Amino acid sequence: MLSADEAADLIEAIASRQDRAAFASLFRHFAPRVKGFIMRGGTDAEAAQEVAQEALIMVWRKAASFDRSRASAATWIYTIARNKRIDLLRRGQRPIDTEDWLLVHAPESEDADKSILAGQTYTKVKELLTGLSTDQLVVIQKAFFEDKTHTVIADELKLPLGTVKSRIRLALGRLREALEKDET
Amino acid sequence: MSRHPAPEELLLDYAAGALSPAPALAVALHVALDPAARRAVDRLNAVGGALIEDEAEASLDDAALDQAMARLDQVAVEPRAVPAVLQPGFEWAPPPLLPHLRPGMGWRRILGKFDEIRLDVPGDAYRVSLLRLEPGHGLPEHKHPGYEYTVCLQGGYTDATGRYTVGDFAVGPGDQRHEPIADAGDPCIALIVVERPIVLTGPWGRWLNPLVHRGII
């Protein structure tokens, strides 16, 4: 296993000294997970592996833009993998910015006192996810991992759209409440 | 806190990468201008990160790592990204809009009352425009058969649903007619994403709708 701090150290090692061993460690941990994530969207194993490789190579290229006070390594890698997946689905069109500007450029001034929390959000979210009911976790997983809008999720689970919306809203509401309690 | 935030499910679809490029641009601009929306999307991205960390590991070919390592020689570690340069005349444009602006782009006067810049965003189901309204002027009364997303980027406007200022997000009122009027002060600039052509309902509608449908105005 790789802790959040260790993963952030590895990305910083790539940024500061092009550390190939650090890249290999990150790759061993995240590439199989990214591959699994891409496959959930219906992509075959071979193409998903290519996307995972490309995502991790993007981690290498953009390592200097990673900022552990804004996002955890897993969150940052998630945004890269997500954008790679969007490109995959829109093959032939103009690729979108791989850089999630929010995690790189968003002004911090008005959130200055919250910048430390940004890094902690991830740990907290991880804890909270384990507290969700299976029903809630399933809709959240589908929304994130299978690239599905609410309407499609409702179709698949054979649930009314309103039920899917309320499950998602409940799940997100619990996360938000718990996190906001921490922020104030 | 914005008085008119985007619906949370739209933020979720954005963070999950499930939105088409045009609505995704509208949400990105809202997020850029509204700290509360930014925190919400930060949290949702963190959910994505936590889920990926917990994701079952798919097996990789033994050669996968070697192949990736072999490619690193050709891939430089780039210096930290610097914010894109603002184009003159577009100082009000938040960062996510900049890739869509081209040198020489200019406002085109429509109907003598408002100006438009049509943006080229992939995906043909949506029409994406920047609109500029002079204070006190409005759009002709219209309704939306499909979704409409509006993000206010400069100044403000008021319609029957309330007053919208910089960063505010509106989801089109569906069948309801509305007639936004720009507030006093700087001209109101907004990004509008329309799912299908709008329908003008005022006295000029029957003459102008055919032009709207053909994308002329």
Boltz contact constraints between the chains, C-beta under 6 A:
constraints:
  - contact:
      token1: [A, 18]
      token2: [B, 77]
      max_distance: 6.0
  - contact:
      token1: [A, 27]
      token2: [B, 65]
      max_distance: 6.0
  - contact:
      token1: [A, 31]
      token2: [B, 60]
      max_distance: 6.0
  - contact:
      token1: [A, 32]
      token2: [B, 57]
      max_distance: 6.0
  - contact:
      token1: [A, 32]
      token2: [B, 58]
      max_distance: 6.0
  - contact:
      token1: [A, 32]
      token2: [B, 60]
      max_distance: 6.0
  - contact:
      token1: [A, 33]
      token2: [B, 52]
      max_distance: 6.0
  - contact:
      token1: [A, 33]
      token2: [B, 55]
      max_distance: 6.0
  - contact:
      token1: [A, 33]
      token2: [B, 57]
      max_distance: 6.0
  - contact:
      token1: [A, 35]
      token2: [B, 58]
      max_distance: 6.0
  - contact:
      token1: [A, 36]
      token2: [B, 55]
      max_distance: 6.0
  - contact:
      token1: [A, 36]
      token2: [B, 56]
      max_distance: 6.0
  - contact:
      token1: [A, 36]
      token2: [B, 58]
      max_distance: 6.0
  - contact:
      token1: [A, 37]
      token2: [B, 52]
      max_distance: 6.0
  - contact:
      token1: [A, 37]
      token2: [B, 55]
      max_distance: 6.0
  - contact:
      token1: [A, 39]
      token2: [B, 58]
      max_distance: 6.0
  - contact:
      token1: [A, 49]
      token2: [B, 64]
      max_distance: 6.0
  - contact:
      token1: [A, 53]
      token2: [B, 68]
      max_distance: 6.0
  - contact:
      token1: [A, 57]
      token2: [B, 75]
      max_distance: 6.0
  - contact:
      token1: [A, 60]
      token2: [B, 72]
      max_distance: 6.0
  - contact:
      token1: [A, 60]
      token2: [B, 75]
      max_distance: 6.0
  - contact:
      token1: [A, 61]
      token2: [B, 75]
      max_distance: 6.0
  - contact:
      token1: [A, 61]
      token2: [B, 78]
      max_distance: 6.0
  - contact:
      token1: [A, 63]
      token2: [B, 77]
      max_distance: 6.0
  - contact:
      token1: [A, 64]
      token2: [B, 79]
      max_distance: 6.0
  - contact:
      token1: [A, 64]
      token2: [B, 80]
      max_distance: 6.0
  - contact:
      token1: [A, 65]
      token2: [B, 80]
      max_distance: 6.0
  - contact:
      token1: [A, 65]
      token2: [B, 81]
      max_distance: 6.0
  - contact:
      token1: [A, 72]
      token2: [B, 49]
      max_distance: 6.0
  - contact:
      token1: [A, 74]
      token2: [B, 49]
      max_distance: 6.0
  - contact:
      token1: [A, 74]
      token2: [B, 52]
      max_distance: 6.0
  - contact:
      token1: [A, 74]
      token2: [B, 53]
      max_distance: 6.0
  - contact:
      token1: [A, 75]
      token2: [B, 45]
      max_distance: 6.0
  - contact:
      token1: [A, 75]
      token2: [B, 46]
      max_distance: 6.0
  - contact:
      token1: [A, 75]
      token2: [B, 49]
      max_distance: 6.0
  - contact:
      token1: [A, 78]
      token2: [B, 48]
      max_distance: 6.0
  - contact:
      token1: [A, 78]
      token2: [B, 49]
      max_distance: 6.0
  - contact:
      token1: [A, 78]
      token2: [B, 52]
      max_distance: 6.0
  - contact:
      token1: [A, 79]
      token2: [B, 45]
      max_distance: 6.0
  - contact:
      token1: [A, 82]
      token2: [B, 17]
      max_distance: 6.0
  - contact:
      token1: [A, 86]
      token2: [B, 17]
      max_distance: 6.0
  - contact:
      token1: [A, 93]
      token2: [B, 122]
      max_distance: 6.0
  - contact:
      token1: [A, 99]
      token2: [B, 81]
      max_distance: 6.0
  - contact:
      token1: [A, 101]
      token2: [B, 95]
      max_distance: 6.0
  - contact:
      token1: [A, 101]
      token2: [B, 96]
      max_distance: 6.0
  - contact:
      token1: [A, 104]
      token2: [B, 81]
      max_distance: 6.0
  - contact:
      token1: [A, 105]
      token2: [B, 83]
      max_distance: 6.0
  - contact:
      token1: [A, 105]
      token2: [B, 95]
      max_distance: 6.0
  - contact:
      token1: [A, 106]
      token2: [B, 38]
      max_distance: 6.0
  - contact:
      token1: [A, 110]
      token2: [B, 35]
      max_distance: 6.0
  - contact:
      token1: [A, 121]
      token2: [B, 46]
      max_distance: 6.0
  - contact:
      token1: [A, 122]
      token2: [B, 46]
      max_distance: 6.0
  - contact:
      token1: [A, 122]
      token2: [B, 49]
      max_distance: 6.0
  - contact:
      token1: [A, 125]
      token2: [B, 46]
      max_distance: 6.0
  - contact:
      token1: [A, 125]
      token2: [B, 47]
      max_distance: 6.0
  - contact:
      token1: [A, 125]
      token2: [B, 50]
      max_distance: 6.0
  - contact:
      token1: [A, 126]
      token2: [B, 50]
      max_distance: 6.0
  - contact:
      token1: [A, 129]
      token2: [B, 50]
      max_distance: 6.0
  - contact:
      token1: [A, 143]
      token2: [B, 12]
      max_distance: 6.0
  - contact:
      token1: [A, 143]
      token2: [B, 16]
      max_distance: 6.0
  - contact:
      token1: [A, 144]
      token2: [B, 16]
      max_distance: 6.0
  - contact:
      token1: [A, 144]
      token2: [B, 48]
      max_distance: 6.0
  - contact:
      token1: [A, 144]
      token2: [B, 51]
      max_distance: 6.0
  - contact:
      token1: [A, 147]
      token2: [B, 18]
      max_distance: 6.0
  - contact:
      token1: [A, 149]
      token2: [B, 13]
      max_distance: 6.0
  - contact:
      token1: [A, 149]
      token2: [B, 18]
      max_distance: 6.0
  - contact:
      token1: [A, 150]
      token2: [B, 9]
      max_distance: 6.0
  - contact:
      token1: [A, 172]
      token2: [B, 8]
      max_distance: 6.0
  - contact:
      token1: [A, 179]
      token2: [B, 43]
      max_distance: 6.0
